[in-house]
Amino acid sequence: MTAECTPVVESVYLLDDLSSVVDSQSHLLELPSAQRQQLLRLVRATALDAARQFPLGSVAVELLSWDHVTASLRVRMNRTAPAHTIVIGDGGARLADVVESWGYPLPARVDVPAAKILSDSTQAFYSPHVIGQRNRGSLRVPEGGDGPVLVLDDCVQTGMTFDAVVAEAGVTGGAVVTGICNEATLERLTAAGWEVTYGVLLPGPTYPESYSTDLFCIRDFVATDAVRFADGTSTSYSSGGDWLNILYGDATTAEAVRSGWLALAHELAEAGIKP
């Protein structure tokens, strides 16, 4: 897909992953309850308002919360007895902590802070990318060894990060626990012998084959380091420029949406929240 293409979006899933930040960060627990609730309402209102501005006749919009994702996952969870556990990224670590709190053991746990790093900051969101450590060092994962392997990730969308991590670990199959999974990726992993347990399933194909269904994490719109580049710079989805223009296809609409996300980022910063 090139920057000149305009994606057709049929369904938009917005993950309200900042709600848990408001509720769980210790220094924020001192905020008055009314202020916390106001911030949560602001997150949801901004997300929904932005989604309603998509220039399409009808777009299915579902606002997911982290609690909703994990509750759905817990219903589907079966107790496994892995010999090794690989946890991918900050989101995977967060999910792993939740799973452990349910009493599911994660033996020989290895946390891999993997990140997708785009190679060209002048072609944001469309440049080739590599999977590496968040400090931009080479990706290193201990070999899987003998016995069943369990891999945890918060979201398996295209599965590119997943593929890179398990390849480095020398793992060719096992169990996967993920909060969110794309349907086409689920079918691919299942066919390859992986047993996938998910909380929420996003239907249809994933990009780059299709942009008809996509998942947007609210954090990515407001966090200044949501998108990382090989030259050491980073940006957010809303401040990056080209992403919103390409998606909306109208500079005025894109700027209106961007203003909403930047205002939300300012409000969160004023409350001491740094996603």
ChimeraX attribute file (.defattr): number of C-alpha atoms within 10 A of each C-alpha:
attribute: neighborCount
match mode: 1-to-1
recipient: residues
	/A:1	12
	/A:2	10
	/A:3	16
	/A:4	8
	/A:5	10
	/A:6	14
	/A:7	16
	/A:8	15
	/A:9	19
	/A:10	15
	/A:11	19
	/A:12	20
	/A:13	18
	/A:14	20
	/A:15	23
	/A:16	22
	/A:17	20
	/A:18	23
	/A:19	20
	/A:20	13
	/A:21	16
	/A:22	24
	/A:23	16
	/A:24	11
	/A:25	11
	/A:26	10
	/A:27	11
	/A:28	17
	/A:29	12
	/A:30	9
	/A:31	14
	/A:32	10
	/A:33	12
	/A:34	9
	/A:35	13
	/A:36	18
	/A:37	14
	/A:38	11
	/A:39	20
	/A:40	20
	/A:41	13
	/A:42	16
	/A:43	22
	/A:44	20
	/A:45	14
	/A:46	19
	/A:47	25
	/A:48	15
	/A:49	13
	/A:50	18
	/A:51	20
	/A:52	15
	/A:53	14
	/A:54	18
	/A:55	15
	/A:56	11
	/A:57	6
	/A:58	11
	/A:59	18
	/A:60	12
	/A:61	15
	/A:62	14
	/A:63	18
	/A:64	18
	/A:65	17
	/A:66	18
	/A:67	13
	/A:68	15
	/A:69	20
	/A:70	21
	/A:71	14
	/A:72	16
	/A:73	20
	/A:74	16
	/A:75	10
	/A:76	13
	/A:77	15
	/A:78	10
	/A:79	9
	/A:80	13
	/A:81	14
	/A:82	18
	/A:83	16
	/A:84	20
	/A:85	22
	/A:86	27
	/A:87	26
	/A:88	26
	/A:89	21
	/A:90	17
	/A:91	18
	/A:92	24
	/A:93	20
	/A:94	15
	/A:95	23
	/A:96	27
	/A:97	13
	/A:98	14
	/A:99	19
	/A:100	11
	/A:101	10
	/A:102	10
	/A:103	9
	/A:104	16
	/A:105	16
	/A:106	23
	/A:107	14
	/A:108	12
	/A:109	16
	/A:110	16
	/A:111	17
	/A:112	21
	/A:113	18
	/A:114	26
	/A:115	22
	/A:116	20
	/A:117	23
	/A:118	21
	/A:119	19
	/A:120	16
	/A:121	20
	/A:122	10
	/A:123	14
	/A:124	21
	/A:125	20
	/A:126	17
	/A:127	16
	/A:128	12
	/A:129	16
	/A:130	19
	/A:131	20
	/A:132	20
	/A:133	17
	/A:134	17
	/A:135	11
	/A:136	18
	/A:137	10
	/A:138	12
	/A:139	19
	/A:140	14
	/A:141	17
	/A:142	12
	/A:143	13
	/A:144	20
	/A:145	12
	/A:146	9
	/A:147	11
	/A:148	16
	/A:149	24
	/A:150	25
	/A:151	27
	/A:152	28
	/A:153	25
	/A:154	25
	/A:155	25
	/A:156	24
	/A:157	22
	/A:158	19
	/A:159	18
	/A:160	13
	/A:161	21
	/A:162	19
	/A:163	16
	/A:164	16
	/A:165	23
	/A:166	20
	/A:167	14
	/A:168	14
	/A:169	17
	/A:170	14
	/A:171	17
	/A:172	13
	/A:173	17
	/A:174	17
	/A:175	18
	/A:176	22
	/A:177	26
	/A:178	24
	/A:179	25
	/A:180	23
	/A:181	25
	/A:182	24
	/A:183	19
	/A:184	18
	/A:185	20
	/A:186	23
	/A:187	12
	/A:188	13
	/A:189	17
	/A:190	15
	/A:191	10
	/A:192	12
	/A:193	12
	/A:194	18
	/A:195	15
	/A:196	19
	/A:197	21
	/A:198	25
	/A:199	22
	/A:200	20
	/A:201	19
	/A:202	21
	/A:203	16
	/A:204	14
	/A:205	18
	/A:206	20
	/A:207	13
	/A:208	9
	/A:209	9
	/A:210	14
	/A:211	20
	/A:212	17
	/A:213	20
	/A:214	20
	/A:215	21
	/A:216	16
	/A:217	18
	/A:218	22
	/A:219	21
	/A:220	18
	/A:221	23
	/A:222	26
	/A:223	19
	/A:224	20
	/A:225	16
	/A:226	18
	/A:227	21
	/A:228	24
	/A:229	22
	/A:230	15
	/A:231	12
	/A:232	11
	/A:233	11
	/A:234	18
	/A:235	20
	/A:236	19
	/A:237	25
	/A:238	25
	/A:239	18
	/A:240	18
	/A:241	16
	/A:242	18
	/A:243	19
	/A:244	19
	/A:245	20
	/A:246	17
	/A:247	18
	/A:248	21
	/A:249	17
	/A:250	12
	/A:251	14
	/A:252	11
	/A:253	17
	/A:254	22
	/A:255	17
	/A:256	12
	/A:257	23
	/A:258	22
	/A:259	15
	/A:260	17
	/A:261	23
	/A:262	18
	/A:263	14
	/A:264	20
	/A:265	22
	/A:266	15
	/A:267	15
	/A:268	20
	/A:269	13
	/A:270	10
	/A:271	15
	/A:272	13
	/A:273	17
	/A:274	16
	/A:275	18
